[in-house]
Amino acid sequence: MIASPKQPPIRVRTAFLSDIHLGTRECRADLLLDFLHRVQPEQLILIGDIVDMWSMRRSFYWPQSHNNVLRTILGKAKHGTRIIYIPGNHDIDLREFAGMAFGNLEVHRSYVHTTARNLKLLVLHGDEFDGVVKCSRWLTTLGSWAYDLTMLINNHFNSIRHRLGYRYWSLASYLKSKVGNAMQYVHSFEQAAAHEARRQGLDGIVCGHIHRPQMTTIDGVLYCNDGDWVENCTVLIEDRSGELELWNWAESHSGVPILHPAASVGRAA
């Protein structure tokens, strides 16, 4: 059951969200709205692919729930939450506004976030590390087509599971975990991301793009991927003491809100 927005808010220092893909039928706007109503961050960092302009150019889709997500985010900015927006490859048109601020909403190409425990984290979408996106647009289009087909099958499959009383299960995530080339791509992506943070002399990196929530240490560098709101419904949270946690909001109402606590990651200020 989705929690009531009338419950006392969960107050955190920072929430990192990416790959919401508003404008697509796969976006889990219902769960995202529940999260936005229940959790009150001091800073909300949006790490790209918030609005899927690619999909909307192919076929316009914009239900009221997607409008409600944007209104809720802007409402948080109006009431004091600092919003950092880092556009991704699906909302790449917004990168032309990098460096601009609209009240409490700032647009950046990339951003360095300092946690309450003095960890300096590079924050960017992650398509910068994706050779397919940068070098071969036709392969990207093919990959997008294959992904759309997978999600169509996934939605029908989960409709049946829901009617039978089973919880949501991601076919796309399962296929990614089983296909050797996909796992090699994920490994290379994570290594490239950690290398960039190290190159800039930072403690870690937070990104999205590949829809694979993860928190790990790679050669001494903290790598965090906040996942997505299509397959996994995950968010990276910095609590008020500076501890980082990866939450699965789809699981939060069955008593398993945290995927990977990071109590051992960080250093004192």
C-alpha positions in Angstrom: 0.0 0.0 0.0 1.3 3.5 -0.8 1.8 5.6 2.3 -0.5 8.6 2.9 1.1 12.0 2.2 -0.4 13.2 5.5 2.1 11.2 7.5 5.0 13.2 9.1 7.7 13.8 6.5 11.0 11.9 6.5 13.6 14.7 6.7 17.0 14.1 5.0 19.9 16.3 3.9 20.0 15.3 0.3 18.1 13.1 -2.2 19.6 12.1 -5.5 17.1 11.1 -8.3 17.6 10.3 -11.9 16.1 8.6 -14.9 12.4 9.3 -14.0 11.5 9.4 -17.7 8.4 11.6 -17.4 6.5 11.4 -20.7 6.8 7.7 -21.0 4.2 5.0 -20.1 6.9 3.2 -18.1 7.5 6.0 -15.6 6.4 5.0 -12.1 4.9 8.4 -11.3 2.6 7.0 -8.6 5.5 5.7 -6.5 7.6 8.8 -7.2 4.8 11.1 -6.0 4.5 9.0 -2.8 8.2 9.4 -2.3 8.1 13.2 -2.9 5.2 13.5 -0.4 6.8 11.4 2.3 10.4 12.6 2.1 11.6 16.2 2.6 15.2 16.9 1.6 17.1 20.0 2.2 18.6 19.5 -1.3 17.1 17.6 -4.2 19.6 16.7 -6.9 18.1 15.6 -10.2 20.6 13.8 -12.3 19.2 13.7 -15.8 16.5 12.0 -17.9 13.8 13.6 -15.7 11.7 14.4 -18.8 12.1 11.9 -21.7 12.1 14.3 -24.6 13.3 11.5 -26.9 10.2 9.5 -26.3 7.9 12.5 -26.5 9.2 13.4 -29.9 8.2 9.9 -31.1 4.8 9.8 -29.4 3.4 12.5 -27.0 2.3 11.1 -23.7 1.7 13.3 -20.6 -0.9 12.2 -18.0 -1.9 14.2 -15.0 0.4 12.2 -12.7 3.4 13.4 -14.6 2.3 17.0 -14.3 1.8 16.4 -10.6 5.4 15.2 -10.3 6.8 18.4 -11.8 4.4 20.6 -9.7 5.5 18.8 -6.5 9.2 19.3 -7.3 8.6 23.0 -8.1 6.6 23.3 -4.9 9.5 22.0 -2.9 11.7 24.7 -4.5 9.2 27.3 -3.7 9.2 26.3 0.0 13.0 26.3 0.4 14.4 23.1 -1.0 17.4 23.7 -3.1 17.0 21.9 -6.5 20.0 21.0 -8.6 19.1 19.9 -12.1 21.8 18.1 -14.2 20.2 17.3 -17.6 20.9 13.9 -19.2 20.9 12.6 -22.7 17.1 12.2 -22.9 16.6 15.8 -21.7 19.8 17.1 -23.4 18.1 20.2 -24.7 18.1 21.7 -21.2 21.9 21.6 -21.1 21.9 25.0 -22.8 20.6 26.5 -19.6 23.6 25.2 -17.6 24.9 27.8 -15.2 21.5 29.5 -14.8 19.4 29.7 -11.7 15.6 30.1 -11.4 15.0 30.9 -7.8 15.9 27.8 -5.8 16.3 25.7 -9.0 19.8 25.7 -10.5 20.9 24.0 -13.8 24.4 22.5 -14.0 26.3 20.4 -16.5 28.0 18.7 -13.6 28.2 19.4 -9.9 30.4 18.7 -6.9 28.4 17.9 -3.8 30.0 17.9 -0.3 28.4 15.6 2.2 28.0 16.4 5.9 30.9 14.0 6.4 33.0 16.1 4.1 33.0 13.6 1.2 33.3 15.5 -2.1 31.2 13.7 -4.8 31.2 14.4 -8.5 27.6 14.4 -9.7 26.7 14.0 -13.4 24.2 12.0 -15.5 26.7 9.4 -16.9 26.1 9.4 -20.6 29.5 11.0 -20.8 30.9 7.5 -20.2 28.7 5.8 -22.7 30.6 5.2 -26.0 27.4 4.0 -27.7 25.6 7.3 -27.1 28.6 9.5 -28.0 29.9 7.6 -31.0 27.1 5.7 -32.7 23.6 7.2 -32.6 22.1 4.4 -34.8 23.1 1.8 -32.2 21.5 4.0 -29.5 18.3 4.1 -31.5 18.4 0.3 -31.9 19.1 -0.1 -28.2 16.2 2.2 -27.4 13.9 0.1 -29.6 14.9 -3.1 -27.9 14.5 -1.5 -24.5 11.0 -0.3 -25.3 10.0 -3.8 -26.5 11.4 -5.3 -23.2 9.5 -2.8 -21.2 6.2 -3.5 -23.1 6.6 -7.2 -22.3 7.6 -6.3 -18.7 4.4 -4.2 -18.2 2.1 -7.0 -19.4 3.9 -9.6 -17.3 3.6 -7.4 -14.2 0.0 -6.7 -14.8 -0.6 -10.5 -14.5 1.6 -10.7 -11.4 -0.3 -7.9 -9.8 -3.6 -9.6 -10.4 -2.2 -12.7 -8.9 -1.0 -10.8 -5.8 2.7 -10.8 -6.6 5.0 -7.8 -6.3 6.6 -5.9 -9.2 9.5 -7.7 -10.9 11.8 -6.1 -13.5 12.4 -8.1 -16.6 14.8 -5.5 -17.9 17.0 -5.7 -14.8 17.0 -9.5 -14.9 18.1 -9.5 -18.6 20.9 -7.0 -17.9 22.2 -9.2 -15.1 22.2 -12.3 -17.3 23.6 -11.0 -20.6 27.4 -11.1 -20.7 27.9 -8.1 -22.9 25.5 -6.1 -20.8 27.4 -6.9 -17.6 30.7 -6.0 -19.3 29.3 -2.7 -20.4 28.1 -2.0 -16.8 31.5 -2.9 -15.4 33.3 -0.6 -17.9 30.8 2.2 -17.2 31.5 1.9 -13.4 35.2 1.8 -13.9 35.1 4.9 -16.2 33.0 6.8 -13.7 35.3 6.0 -10.8 38.3 7.0 -12.9 36.8 10.4 -13.6 36.2 11.1 -9.9 39.7 10.1 -9.1 41.1 12.2 -12.0 39.4 15.3 -10.5 40.7 14.5 -7.0 37.3 13.8 -5.5 36.2 11.1 -3.1 33.4 9.6 -5.2 30.8 10.0 -7.9 27.0 9.9 -8.1 25.4 9.2 -11.5 22.5 7.5 -13.2 22.0 6.7 -16.9 22.3 2.8 -16.8 19.3 2.1 -14.6 21.4 -0.1 -12.3 21.3 1.0 -8.6 24.7 0.4 -7.0 26.9 1.6 -4.2 30.4 0.3 -4.1 34.1 1.3 -3.7 36.3 1.0 -6.8 40.0 1.4 -6.2 39.3 3.6 -3.2 36.7 5.8 -5.0 33.0 5.7 -3.9 30.7 4.8 -6.8 27.0 5.5 -6.4 24.3 5.0 -9.0 20.9 6.1 -7.9 19.1 3.8 -10.3 15.8 4.9 -11.9 12.0 5.3 -11.6 11.1 2.9 -14.5 12.5 -0.4 -13.4 13.8 -0.1 -9.9 12.2 3.0 -8.2 15.4 3.8 -6.3 16.9 6.9 -4.8 20.3 7.7 -3.1 19.7 9.4 0.2 22.2 11.4 2.4 20.7 11.6 5.9 21.2 14.5 8.1 24.4 13.1 9.6 26.0 12.6 6.1 25.5 8.8 5.8 24.6 7.6 2.3 21.9 5.0 1.7 20.3 3.5 -1.4 16.6 3.1 -1.0 14.2 1.0 -3.0 10.8 2.8 -2.7 9.0 0.0 -4.5 10.0 -2.2 -1.6 9.6 0.5 1.2 6.0 -0.4 1.9 6.8 -4.1 2.5 9.4 -3.2 5.1 12.6 -3.3 3.0 13.4 0.4 2.3 17.2 0.2 2.1 19.2 -1.8 -0.5 22.7 -0.8 0.4 23.5 1.1 3.7 26.9 2.8 3.6 27.6 3.4 7.2 31.2 2.5 6.7 31.7 4.9 3.8 32.8 8.4 4.6 35.1 10.4 6.8 34.6 12.8 9.7 34.5 16.4 8.9 
